[in-house]
Amino acid sequence: MTTPTLIPPAPAPARPAHRDGNVLRWLAAYTFSLVGDSVYYMALAWAAARSGSAGQAGLVLAVGAVPRALLMLGGGVIADRFGPRRVVIGSDALRSVIILGMAGALLVTGSHLWLLIVLALVFGAVDAVLLPALGALPPRITGPGELARVQGLKGLASRVANIGGAPIGGLAVALGGTAATFAVAGVLFAVSTALLVRVRIARLDGEGQKTKDRALRELSDGLRYIRGHRLLAPLMLVIAVGELGFAAPLNIGLALLAKERAWGASGMGWIVAAFGAGAGAASLLLSVRGRVPRAGLVLPLALLGGTTAIAGLAYAPSVVFAAVAGVVIGLLAGLSGALCGALMQTATEPAYLGRVTAVASLFTMGIAPLGYPLAGAAIGAWGTGPVFLASAGVCASGALIGLASRHLRRAELPS
């Protein structure tokens, strides 16, 4: 029996993450990928709207979420088995090839609904492999003490993508049509892949050890690991319950609130912008400061504060007050979300990072959106006030779970 070779842990960075060229290359790749996502979804929505009815267009946009939800946990197993570096680079490159191929197909055959559905399904399946590996990268590009700062930088990248992706996609549609827009998205994914290849990604202790276990056993092992972990178990509950409460009011609920109060699209735009400003401020704070003392206690308290703002949003007498509530929600939700990510990555053993990230991503991107139709029906029956209060109550439950956990309350980020 041979003794396994231990892989040295990732060295602490010589510079803070926001001054580390390697981290900034990764951040640029991540930003290009997010902008590519925005352009892709705009192209898909535009092509679907032109190829069928409104209901069929909605179906095209919804089917991509199905393989993402069904295959996400398997994507975590793949990331842990083969290493996140090769999975991220391979998945990003594959997305580029798929989207560029779609652009070529549209030029030859034109836009057909069945072709768009196939594209959405394939793209969702690739995303299910990409997302867990993407979440497992930060501990491999920087030291443990910089993970909160990296989460802040990720938040800033998301804000940049949200602001820049829609205009780029709209301009591409106006100038070149759907095929050109898909081509732009494919090029953005290709640039992201090229940048990722140049990122130095360390191998962590426990990574790369061969396993003969079947994928299902590895998945079960990952779930048992989370369930038996004193910090990750309550943290996953906080993520699941908190996201379930936040998702509905901040997506479908906000549009219905603006309609109910006759604030119009401009009023909704101001509230969304205010939320983005608050989330951006939280990301900037973490990017500059780099660490939050008593992070495990701050996390549920921030979630609880955001809960109060959600309840207040339903009874805001004007757009101005609603925008103020949006800033508070964005600030506190951005802070609690970043702290969730940083604590999850520092507490997880390297061999399980992909599977743990997959479970968290399943809650945030797979299960939480399933509440949208229920929230819409409830608002139609009882109005926005009771539904927003119920959502706030769900969020508060997540915060109380965090406060009730001694291990989470006492959790600290490495200095």
Buried (B, 14 or more C-beta within 10 A) or exposed (E): EEEEEEBEBBEEBEEBBBEBEBBBBBBBBBBBBBBBBBBBBBBBBBBBBEBBEEEBBBBBBEBBBBBBBBBBBBBBBBBBBBBBBEBBBBBBBBBBEBBBEBBBBBBEEEBBBEBBBEBBBBBBBBBBBBBBBBBBBBBBBBBBBBBBBBBBBBBBBBBBBBBBBBEBBBBBBEEBBBBBBBBBBBBBBBBBBBBBEEBEBBBBBBBBEEEEEEEEEBBEBBBEBBEEBEBBBBBBBBBBBBBBBBBBBBBBBBBBBBBEBEBEEEBBEBBBBBBBBBBBBBBBBBBEEBBBEEBBBBBBBBBBBBBBBBBBBBEBEEBEEBBBBBBBBBBBBBBBBBBBBBBBBBBBBBBBBBBBBBBBBBBBBBBBBEBBEEBBEBBEEEBBBEBBBBBBEBBBBBBBBBBEBEBBBEBBBEE
